[in-house]
Amino acid sequence: MIESNYKESSSKTTSGALPVLAKLVSYLVHPIFIPTYFFVYLMWQFPYGFAGITEWQLQMRLFGVFWLTAFFPSFAVFLLWRLKFSDSIYLRTQKERIVPYIITMFFYWWMYYLSRNFTDQPEALKFFFMGIFIATVFGLILNNYFKISMHAMGVGGAAAAIVLTSFFYETANGIPISIAVLIAAIVCTARIIVSDHSLKEIYIGLLVGIACQVLAYLVVV
């Protein structure tokens, strides 16, 4: 009886802990943070790509990426919520996602445009920013038919970008690639646990994120 009670208690703890962990993962690896995370990855893995700028300039460049790709889109969503254009900041319906998609598209395109003129940062940022811009375009189009997973698009694109960056610089990055794929799997699993996405919406989001990075790589490089 003691063993039975222990198993029952353990099962309840696990079932209660999983949603909390899944939500934490969803917040930490939110799509709006993906450009910032990728920029940090380049700073760590390819520091020679930033030759010619000071440490302070590099930190300001990182802040600029966060400011334009994370803060402003988030603030726009907050304003939409406060102005009663959406029911919450979580964008649970397809209708609520239309304007945030358009706003994000603008900032991603602007980041790509800026990256073309910077000669003191890794070339990989050009196809990465183009890739996430294309992904938001497809996301907006597909949003008319079903609620494609933004999280899956984000982690799929990030994993693909890391693989393509390795090809571009002809560098074996087995560990970062493995970590990126593992994170993508964890995030997609988390979305299955705590979101109302179907498996189809998550799988398609993952494929769109990957395909758009590949397309951008072929066009830009």
N, C-alpha and C positions, 0 to 999 in steps of 0.2 A: 504493500500500500504506500509506503514511504517513497519507493522508487517511482510508482505511478504518479504520485503527487508532484514529485520533483520534475518528471518529464512534462507534466501538464503546465507547471509553473514556468519551466524553461521555454516551452512552446509559446506561451503567452508573451514572455519577455521578448522573444525573437520577433514575433509578429508585430509587437508594438515598437520595437527598435528599428525594424526595416523601413517603415515609412519615414521616420525621422531622419535616418541616414540618407534615404533617397532624396528627401527634400534638401538636405544639406548639400549633397552632391549637385543637385539641380541649381542651387544658388551659387555655389562656388564655380561651377563650370557653365555658367549662363552664357548664351551666345554673344551677349554684348561684351563679354570679357575676352573672347577668343582673339581678336586682333591684338590686344595688349599682351596676352600670354604668348602669342606667336612672336611679337616683337622682342619680348624678354628672352625667348628661346634663341633668336638670332643673336642677341647681345651675348648670350652665354656660349653658344656653339660656334658662331662665326664673328668673333670680335673684330677680325681684320677687315670685315666688310664696312666697318664704321671708321676706317682710317681717315685722318684729316680733321676730326672734330674732337673737342675737349670732352672730358668726363661730364662737365656741367652741361654742355650742349647736348650730349647724349641723353642725360637725364631729362632735359627739357623736351627732347624729341619723343622720349617715352611718355612724358606727361601729355604732350600734344596728341599722341595716338589715343591715350585713355580719354582725354577731354573730348575729342571729336567722335570717337566710335563707341564710347560707353556712357559718358556723362550726359552729353546732349540728347542722344536718343532716349535715355532713361528719363531725363527731365521732361522731354516732350510727352512721354507716356504718362508721367505724373500730372502734367498740365491737362492732358485729355481727360484724365480721371477727375481732377478737381473741377473742370468745366462741364462735367456730366456728359461728355461724349462717349465715355466707356463706364461700365459698371465697376471695374476694379483695375488695378495695375497689372493683374495677372494675364490679361488678354485671353480670356477663356473661349471667346467665340471668334468665328471667322471675320465677322463684321468689325470687331474691335481691333483686328490686326491690320486692316487696310492702311490706315494713316501711318502707323508706326513703320510698316514696310516701306512706304514711300519716303518717309523722313530718313530712315536708315540707308536707303538707296542713295539719297543725295549725299550723305556724309561718306559713304564708301566710295562713291565715284570721286568725290573731292580728294579723298586720301590717295586714290590711284593717280589722279591728275597731279597732285603734289609729288608723288613718288617718282614720276617720270623726270622731274627736274632736279632731283637730288642725286648728286654723284658721290656723296659721302655716306651712303648707306647701302646695304646689300641689295643686289638686283632682284633677289627673290621677292622683295616686298611688292614689286610691280605686278607680278602675276598673282600674288596672294590677294592684294587689294582688288584687282580686276576680278578674281575668282569669287570673292565674297559679294562683290557688286552683282555679278551675274546670278549668284545664288539667290539674292534678295529679289531679283527680277522674276526668276522662276518661282520663288516662294510666293510672290504676290499673285502670279498667274494661277498657280495651282490652288491657292487659297480660295479661289472662286468655286472649287469643286470639293475640296476637303481640307481639313485643318492639318496641314503638313507640320511635322515636328521641327520647330526652330532649333531645338537643342541638338537633334540628330544632324541637321544640316551643318550646324556649327562644328561639332566634333568630327564629323565626316570630312568637312573641308580642312580642318586643322591637321588631321592625320594625313590626308592626301598632300597637303602643302609641305609637311615635314619630309615625306617620301620624295616629293618632286624637288625639294631643296637639296636633298642628298644627291639626286641625279644631276642637278644643275651644277653643283660644286664638286661632283665626282668624289664624294666622301662617304665612307661606310658609317652610317649612324644607326647601327642595329639597336642599341639600347633606347635612344630617344624614340625611334619608330615603334618599338615594342611597347613602350610606355604610352605613346599616343594612341595606339590601337587598343590597349587595355583600358585607358580612360574612356575612349569612345564606347567600348562595350559596357563599361560601368554606367556611364551616363544614359545610354539607351535603355539599359535595364532599370535604372532609377525612374525614367520617364514612364516605363510600363507600370511600375509600382504605384506612383503617386499622381499620374496625369490621366486624363480621359482619352488619350491617344490610342488608336488601334495599332496593331502590329504593322499594318500596311502603311499607315502614316509615318511611323518611325523608320521603317525600311526605306521608303521612298525619300524621306528627308536625308537619310544617310547617303543614299545613292546620288541625290541631287548635289549635296555638298561635295562629294568626291568628284563627280563628273564636271562640275563647274570649275574646280581647280585644275583639272586636267585640260579642259577647254582653254582656260586662261593661259596656262603654261604653253600650249601649242600656238596660241595667238601672239602672246607677248614676247616669248623667248626667241 
